[in-house]
Amino acid sequence: MIWSPEPGGRYSHHLWAPEIHFLNGKWYIYYTANDGGGDDSRRICVLENESPNPMDGDWVWKGALGTPVPGLDGTVLKLSAQFYFLYAGYGHFPDYGSAIYIIRMSNPYTLTGDHVLLTAPTFSWEKQGGMAINEGPVMLHRNGRVFLIFSASTTWTEDYALGMLTRMKKMIQC
């Protein structure tokens, strides 16, 4: 165990989906938590560790990211010198359960500007199992191109699938 939340803290319940990144010479873990409530209280929180080795040093809670809608599955894209945060955001029920958004970061724990919808579940393969879901964004870089891989449909069925977006670089520069 590297860290545990303060008992009774606002985002001290249902911790899951951790992802670790080395950014600007420090380690960051992005994870999902809530206040003990439902989907509308989910937030992505950030821990920071200044040690060169993530297994050493102290993990410090930097806070919950101020995403415009509740969400989960946060990840970071570094493109040139700019950081972008991607996450699966809620807020469009009953049309869909979650969609992938992107928002600029001024540093690894602060969001800036508006979020932009990258993909929402509109195809039938993204709506299997009773819910329309896009979640779990992962960034891949290859030959100067950026790809967004994401999960779609419900995790509790055999229809859970992966999707891929390309031309992300052009979309981000707009």
Secondary structure by P-SEA (a helix, b strand, c coil): ccccccccccccccccbbbbbbcccbbbbbbbbccccccccbbbbbbbbccccccccbbbbcccccccccccbbbbbbcccbbbbbbbcccccccccbbbbbbbbccccccccbbbbccccccccccccccccccbbbbbbcccbbbbbbccccccccccbbbbbcaaaaaaac
